[in-house]
Amino acid sequence: MAIILGIDPGSRLTGYGIIEETNRTSYQYIASGSIRVKADSFPERLKQIFDGITEVIALYQPEEMAIEQVFMHKNADSALKLGQARGAAICASMVAGLPVSEYAARQVKQALVGKGAADKSQVQHMVKILLSIQGELQIDASDALGISLCHSHYQQTEQRLKKAGL
């Protein structure tokens, strides 16, 4: 089974969550947190995201990375900054040699809650149940863990379809 790093990108706060698949239906929580970017200049913020993800990869040695796709913002500038933050995280993963998978927010919500229009609190609740987490969990970290779980679900489904010859 695999160790999966999930990333919820942001230009000021990038969440990460790491799980291990223990078998086809259960998971072990390894770690989660946020990379809080403190720099004023945008290029320096991107470097901090890259460096932060690089440190997480070095510390936990994941085998795969999953990241949320950019969704359309009302503010084009915000969408561009989010896309660049994603790029910094993806580059860190590629430098480490990890395969990267991308999922839309609706896919993550569908995989965890059963409906693509679920709100963040529903996703957070299911993450805590699936990973047996007690107590508080930062929203960015729970979103990142949700992305990890979504990736695992999609990978398992793909494997089952291959076995069935579909």
N, C-alpha and C positions, 0 to 999 in steps of 0.2 A: 504494500500500500504506500501511498505518497504523502509527503509533507508539502502542504500547499500554503503559499503566501498570498493573501488577498490584499488589495490596495484600494482605498477610497481616496482618490486624489483631490487635492485642493492647493491653491497657491499660498495659503497661510497655514493650513492645517491638513496634513495628509495622514489618514488613518491606515493602520496595518493590522492584520489579523492572521495568525498562523494556526493551522489545524493539522492533525495527522489522521488519515483514514486508518482506522484499526481493523475494519472489515467492510463489507459492502453496505452495511446499514448503520455503522456507528463511527463516531469520531472522538478524538481526544483534543481538547483545547491545549494549545502550547503557550501562546502569548498573544497579546494585543496591546495597542497603544497608539500614540499619535506623534508625528514629527511636527513640532511647532516651529515654524519658520520665523526668524526674528529680524532678518535683514530688511533694509529699506529698499535697496535697488532690486529690481525684478530679476536680473541675471544672477545676482547673489542668492536670491530665494530659490531659484532653480537649482543652483549648485548645492544648497543645503538639503533640498529634497533628494537629489541624486546621492549625496553623501549619507543621508539618513537611511535611505533604502539599502545602500551598499552595506552599511553597518548591520542592519537587520538581517540581511542575507548572510553576511559573514558569521553572525552570532547563532542563527537558527538553522542554517544550511537547508533551506527549502529546495524541493526538486522541481517545482512548478510555480508559476505566478499567474494570478488572475486579477484583472483590473476592470473597473467600471468604465464604460464608454462615455464619451461626452454627450450630454443631452443639450438640446437647444435652450439657451437662456433668452430672456427678453433683452438682456444687455449683451451685445456682441463682444464688448471688451472683456466681460467676465467669462464668456465662453472661450475666447482665445487664451486667456490666462489659465483656465482649467485645462485646456488642451495642451498647453506648454508644460504644466505641472505633470500631466499624464506622461508626456514625452520624457521628462527627466526620470520618472520612475521606471518607465519601460527601458530606457537606456541603461539604467543601473542593473536591471534584470538581464538584459542582453549581454552586458559586459561580463556578468557572472555566469553566462551560458545557460540561463533558465528559459524554457519555453514559456511564451506569454499567450494567454487567452483573454479575450475581451467579452464583456457581457453588458447588455443594456440594463438599466435600472429595473425596467419592467420584467426582464428575464429573472433577475435576482428575486424580486418580490414574488413572482409566479412560482419559482422553485421552492421558496421557503414558506410562503403563506398560502399559496394556491390561487392567488389573484394578483394580477399585475398592477392594480391600483391600490395596493395595501399602503398604509402609512408607515413611517419610520418606527413608531412604537410597536406595531405588529411584527415588523421584521426583527426588531430588538428582542421582543418576547420569544419568538421562535428560535433565534440564535441562542438565547440563554437556555431554553429547553433542550435543544439538540446537543448543546455542548455541556450541559449540566453546570452552568455557571450560576453561582449564588451571588447576591448583592448587586451593586451598581456596575454598569458597563458604559463607558463613554459612547456617544452616538456614532462618532467617526470610527471607533474601534469595532462597534457592533456591525456597522455597515461593511467594513472590511472583512470581518469574519463571515458575514452573509455572502459576500462575493466568493470567499473560499469554499463555503458549503455549496453554493450554486455550481461552481466549477466541478466539484466532486460529483454532484448529481448528474450534470451533463456528461462527464467522462464515463460514469457508470452506465448511463443509458446508451451511450455510443458503443461501449463494449458489449452490452447485451444485444444490440442490434447487429453487430458484427458476428456474434456467435450464432444468431438466428439466420444469418445469411442475407440480411436486409441492407 
